Amino acid sequence: MAIPPYFIFPGKIMNVDLLKGASPGATGTVSETGWSNTEVFRKYLTEHFLKFVPERTNKILLLLDGHRSHIALDIADSRLRVTTLCSLFCLLTRVTCFDH
């Protein structure tokens, strides 16, 4: 199963025209810089990712790079559906970057 793309655009108000021609199920949001932040990551997990993850008995291992936007203590709150369906594993910062 694949999770459809989630786009982040620079701006203050989301313009749905930005998603014209995107894959089915794709959605997105805006941030001032167009980069991910903790609020964007939280929204992705709770409003997008979980919509496409079926209820299951076994947890999903969700690997995250070490970007600071992925480290939010409230996401690890056991009352959220994220932690009942997923085990979050955050890699060290810059582990996913390769220098040539």
C-alpha positions as CSV (number, residue, x, y, z in Angstrom):
1,M,0.0,0.0,0.0
2,A,1.3,3.4,-0.9
3,I,0.5,6.7,0.8
4,P,-0.3,9.4,-1.7
5,P,2.0,12.5,-1.8
6,Y,1.6,15.4,0.6
7,F,2.9,18.7,-0.7
8,I,4.1,21.7,1.2
9,F,3.9,25.1,-0.6
10,P,5.2,28.5,0.6
11,G,2.4,30.8,1.6
12,K,-0.2,31.6,4.2
13,I,-3.4,30.3,2.5
14,M,-3.7,27.0,0.6
15,N,-4.7,27.3,-3.0
16,V,-6.2,24.0,-4.2
17,D,-5.3,24.9,-7.7
18,L,-1.7,24.0,-6.8
19,L,-2.8,20.4,-6.6
20,K,-4.3,20.2,-10.1
21,G,-2.8,17.2,-11.9
22,A,-1.6,15.6,-8.7
23,S,-1.9,11.9,-8.0
24,P,-5.3,10.7,-6.7
25,G,-5.4,11.2,-2.9
26,A,-2.6,13.7,-2.9
27,T,-3.1,16.8,-0.8
28,G,-1.0,19.5,0.8
29,T,-0.6,22.5,3.0
30,V,1.3,25.7,3.3
31,S,4.0,27.1,5.6
32,E,5.5,30.5,5.5
33,T,8.8,29.1,4.1
34,G,7.5,26.2,2.1
35,W,9.5,23.8,4.3
36,S,8.2,21.3,6.8
37,N,7.8,22.3,10.5
38,T,6.3,20.6,13.5
39,E,2.8,21.9,12.7
40,V,3.0,20.6,9.1
41,F,4.3,17.2,10.3
42,R,1.6,16.9,12.9
43,K,-1.0,17.8,10.2
44,Y,0.5,15.3,7.8
45,L,0.3,12.4,10.3
46,T,-3.1,13.1,11.7
47,E,-5.0,14.3,8.7
48,H,-3.3,12.6,5.8
49,F,-1.1,9.6,6.8
50,L,-3.7,8.0,9.1
51,K,-6.4,8.3,6.5
52,F,-4.6,5.8,4.4
53,V,-3.4,3.4,7.1
54,P,-5.9,0.7,7.8
55,E,-6.8,-0.5,11.3
56,R,-4.4,-3.4,12.1
57,T,-3.2,-5.6,14.9
58,N,0.5,-5.2,14.1
59,K,2.1,-1.8,14.3
60,I,3.7,-0.1,11.4
61,L,7.4,1.0,11.8
62,L,7.5,4.6,10.6
63,L,11.1,5.7,9.9
64,L,11.8,9.4,10.0
65,D,14.9,11.3,9.2
66,G,16.3,13.5,12.0
67,H,14.7,16.7,10.9
68,R,13.7,18.8,14.0
69,S,10.1,19.0,12.6
70,H,9.7,15.3,13.3
71,I,10.4,15.6,17.0
72,A,7.3,16.8,18.7
73,L,6.5,15.3,22.1
74,D,2.7,15.5,21.6
75,I,2.9,13.3,18.5
76,A,4.2,10.5,20.8
77,D,1.2,11.0,23.1
78,S,-0.3,7.6,23.6
79,R,-3.9,9.0,23.2
80,L,-3.2,9.8,19.5
81,R,-4.1,7.2,16.9
82,V,-0.6,7.6,15.5
83,T,1.1,5.8,18.4
84,T,-1.5,3.0,18.5
85,L,-0.9,2.2,14.8
86,C,2.8,3.1,14.5
87,S,6.1,2.8,16.2
88,L,8.0,6.0,15.3
89,F,11.7,5.6,14.9
90,C,13.7,8.8,14.3
91,L,17.1,8.5,12.7
92,L,20.0,10.8,13.8
93,T,20.2,14.2,12.1
94,R,21.7,14.1,8.6
95,V,21.8,10.3,8.4
96,T,19.8,10.4,5.2
97,C,22.2,12.9,3.5
98,F,24.9,11.6,1.3
99,D,28.1,13.6,0.4
100,H,29.9,12.7,-2.8
